[in-house]
Amino acid sequence: MKSSEFHNMTDVELAGKLKELKSELFNLRFRHASGQLENPLSIRNCKRNIARVNTEIRSREIKAGKAQN
């Protein structure tokens, strides 16, 4: 996914997406360890999507903090 797609999500949707991506990463790692993973790049893509979601969540936290000051 592109990071612009995460900008349009609500906080609840981002939290759900983060949980979904972490579960997907666990499954990918398990399949990789058992030798059943067809595309090893999918692990990298999943990690990057997790980082994108975390970045968006953190940027919203920072914006909320500045709005309070």
Secondary structure, DSSP 8 states (H G I E B T S, - for coil): --HHHHHTS-HHHHHHHHHHHHHHHHHHHHHHHTT--S-THHHHHHHHHHHHHHHHHHHHHHHHHHHH-
